[in-house]
Amino acid sequence: MLVALFQPALAAEPMTCELRFTAPHWSLQHRTARGTGELRCADGQTLPVRISVKADGDPLRIDAGAASFSGVVDPRDVIGAYAAQGELGDVVAMRKGAIALRVTATGDWWQRGGRPDSLVIATR
């Protein structure tokens, strides 16, 4: 009976999560667009979030953004700062530790070739 009490809990399996967001509020001083979004994970959990996207160049505004995460164990794992690692067409690859992120968006800035240098996700 004591053996059952001391067996380690099984670790949760990594899952995928999807984020839909907008970042329409541009700050010229900080070269950052801010907005909100909602994270939805494969296990049905959701998490409302705040988004901050930083980029050099033209004023940034994201009308409709989408991100796909892999390697998520808990939805709160996505909270934090992501750095761009490269791009392939309209998709930007980003990473924060073991969590990989692929982000796409619409809007004039994105259509002109603008891409984020970093993305910060915080809880609302």
N, C-alpha and C positions, 0 to 999 in steps of 0.2 A: 504494500500500500504506500509506503514512503517513497518508493521508486517513482510512482506516478506523480507525486507532488514535486519532485525535483527534476523531472525531465524538462529540457529546454523547450521553450515555445518555438514552433516552426516559424521561420522568417517569411514575411510576406513576399510574394513574387512581384517582380517589377511589372508595371503595366504602362500603357500609353494614355496620354491625356491630350485633349484639344483645347485650345484657347481661342476665343473670338474677342476682338477688342477694337476700340477706336482710340486715336490719339490726336485730337483736333486742336489742342491748345499749345501753340508754339511760343517758346520763349527765346527771343533773339539773343539775349544776354547769356543764357545757359546753353544755347544750341540744342534745346531739348523740347520734345513734344510730350504732353502728358494726357492721360485719358484713363478709361476704365475698361474692364472686360470680365468675362466669366470663364472659369476653367471647368471642364467636364472630363471626368476620368472614366476609363473602361469599366470600373466597378460601380458606376452610378453616382459617385460623389461629385459635388460641385463646390466651387469656391469663388466668391466675388473678389476681384483684384483691382489694384491700381497699377497703371503702366507708365513708365517713363522711358522714352526712346531718345537716345543721343546720337547725333550725326554731325559731320562737318558739311559745309556747303550751303545750299539753298534752304530757305525756310521749309521745315518739315511738317507735314500734316498727313496722317494716315486716316483715311475715311473708313476703311474696313480691313482689319488685319486678322490673320489666322496663323496659329502656331501649333505645331505638333511636337509633343514631348515623348521621349522614350526613356526608360530606366527609372520611372517614378514608382516609389513604394507607397508613399502617402502624398495626397494632394499638396500638403504644406511643403513638400520637398521642392516644389517649383519656385518658392519664394526666394528672391535674391537677385544678384547681378549676373548677366550673361554677356560674354564677349564674342564678337563675330570671329569666325574662323575661316570664312570663305563664302563664295557664292557660286551658284550654278544657275544661270538664267535669272528667273524671278524669285529663286529660293535662296535665303541666307541661312547658312549653318552657324549655330551658336552653341556654346557649351558653358556649363557651370558644374564642375566636378564630374560626377558620373552621369549627369543628366544632359542629354543632347536635345537640341531644339532646332526645328526648321521653321522659318517664318516667311510668310508672303503677305502682300498687302495690295490695296488699290489706292488710287489718288494720283494727282498730278505729279507730286514729288517722286513717288515710286515709279511712275511711268517714264519719267525723265532719267531714270537710272539711279536715283538716290537710294542708298542702302544704309541701315543702321550700323553704328560702330558698337553700340551696347544697348542692352534692354534690361531694365530693372522692374521686377515684379514684387509688389507688396500687397498685403491683405487690406481689404476695405473694412 
